[in-house]
Amino acid sequence: MSDKFKKIYDESINNPEKFWTDASNDIFWFKKPTKILNKSSPPFYKWFEDGVTNTCYNALDIHIDRGNGKRTALIYDSPITGDKSNFTYEELKVKVSIFAGALKAQGVIKGDRVIIYMPMIPEAVIAMLACARIGAIHSVVFGGFASNELASRIDDSKAKILVTASCGFEPGRTVEYKPLVDEAVKLAKHKIDKMILFQRKGHEVKLNPSKEVSWEEVVSNAKEIDCVEMNSNEFAYILYTSGTTGTPKGIVRDIGGHIVALKWTMKNIYNIDEGDIWWSASDIGWIVGHSYIVYAPLFKGCTTVLFEGKPVGTPDAGAFWKIISDYKVKSLFTAPTAFRAIKKEDPDGKFFSKYNLSKFESLFLAGERADPDTIKWAENLLKVPVIDHWWQTETSWAISSNCTGIEMMKTKYGSACKAVPGYDVKIIKSDHSLAKPNEMGDIVVKLPLPPGTFPTLWNADKRYKENYMSNYEGYYQTYDAGHIDEDGYIWIMSRTDDIINVAGHRLSTGAIEEVLSEHQSVAECAVLGIADKLKGQLPIGLIVLKAGVDKNNETITKECIKMVRDKIGPVAAFKIAIVIKRLPKTRSGKILRGTIRKIADNIEYKIPPTIDDPAILDEIKEDLIKNNILKSV
């Protein structure tokens, strides 16, 4: 580590209370905290315990108070509908304050839960901030999620109100929300008081006047509402992740730590200043959308882009370049899968050359491991730093990154750089001993976690403690596996359950994928371990080719197998590679390796509610049968 970064990092670990007190001075408090960290009941730590603040005030009002109300807060662009709009901080505050008044008129009070099930439209952001303004706890559910998943979230949160829209749009299709919501409301044991529905132009639906009301109607009579004072440890939101037991886990965020940490990250991790134009190409239904479409950029006072589109198909593989060019975006944050999709459709970057990206300074990737080949491809095309960083829904901000606002560090391809200030990251082996440099193991973070992470689970303290804090006493278990090298760089190689055991050798699927990605014809790939009577597990590779590849599949698979043998060695026992059309993914872009593994092993599986297109699973099954994988298991 260089002196500047090392000094800041060491202070955050050795004197966290002073470090985060200094950071907390940068946000608005109705009452500044004097109790910075309560460590009396581990693992339930409390940051800024006696502080009083408000999330919405820190996102909007503070900037107007400081004379920046005319600055653009939000840019909305939908290549699917052709709609575009800009909102200044003043304009956004008015809309948020009115919808907060509308929620209050519907009986929503401080502490009530509000489900938001909406597409990527400004009203979704307005609804989130309106909840924050009156102290309601929002729970955003990805628009288009299956009815039973929405119902489970209604039941667990005991939501009072559901805010939705008539539909969402995907390339080439309309997702009708109302039938999904109606079915969810019917399935849910807990009954909501009211549904507020935003009618999308040309896709209006009929409402039941006894329980349903249009967005237009509720705001037409609403009065603007001021921010309520909130204790730092009250909850801003619940964001559900799929649980292994079938019951979704409600990740909660406490208000004070959330504001302090996220505002700190914008400059220190992303080098974004007030007034800069920032774009996070994600969805508000995911943690990236919460943290870096809505909250962090508005806390910082910059301009955030809300994009209702895809990296390809809306209308083409130049969609991202157009947004960056049109709005003079300084930095983009997206998932590696988005760039793999662009690389697959436009490997030579022909669309890129049409646009002016002179204001663009950096690309950040997270959500899934970024393979070196994709990073190098993006670097060569963009001529700016491309940074893979690592974080989770549970943490809400990066655990490891190249902190470009502190000091730019060298890139090590395949690594998510170094631990961010606040996170004391260790590698623990299966025998519970600390790993040496470059030794593989479970990645953990020493407690207490920094502010802005998750203090518990919604109504599930016991589950929080047992799931995350019990396997390694005094540490948060990330359920990611990897190693830390001699320079302190963290290498996230796979999820813990993606470590495969081949004849007693623990191998990372991520390491094999890294090799496969280097093949010039491969756009993206997935490696998984399938059951084998002799060796326990055997790795197989599923490969998606770049557009326009004219080499035959058999040649490509032979070359890929040889590359793995040459770079990882015979110990990998890698002998099967299959070319497929597409990989099954969640809507946030994560490859469903566990589901593919169950298909290959003839184990019963459920279609994941987060899957982008369930038909892909049937395609995978056919490919595995055609290549004698299912028969050999």
Buried (B, 14 or more C-beta within 10 A) or exposed (E): BEEEBEEBBEBBBEEBEEBBBEBBEBBBBEEBBEEBBBEEEEBBBBBBBBBBBBBBBBBBBBBBEEEBBEBBBBBBBBBBBEBEEBBBBBBBBBBBBBBBBBBBBBEBEEEBBBBBBBBBBBBBBBBBBBBBBBBBBBBBBBBBBBBBBBBBBBBBBBBBBBBBBBBBBBEEEBEBBBEBBBBBBEBBEBEBEBBBBBBBEEBEBEBEEEEBBBBEBBBEEBEBBBBBBBBBBBBBBBBBBBBEEEBBBBBBBBBBBBBBBBBBBBBBBBBBBBEBBBBBBBBBBBBBBBBBBBBBBBBBBBBBBBBBBBBBBBEBBBBBBBBBBBBBBBBBBBBBBBBBBBBBBBBEBEBBEEBEBEBBBBBBBBBBBBBBBBBBBBBEBBEBBBBBBBBBBBBBBBBBBBBBBBBBBEBBBBBBBBBBBBBBBBBBEEEEEEBEEEEBBBBBBBBBBBBBBBBBBBEBEEBBBEBBBEBBEEBBBBBBBBBBEEEBBBBBBBBBEBBBEBEEBEBBBBBBBBBBBBBEBBBBBBBBBBBBEEBBBBBBBBBBBBEEBEEEBEEBBEBBBEBBBEBBEEEBBBEBBBBBEBBBBBBBBBBBBBBBBBBBBEEEBEEBBBBBEEEBBEBBBEBBEEBEBBEBB
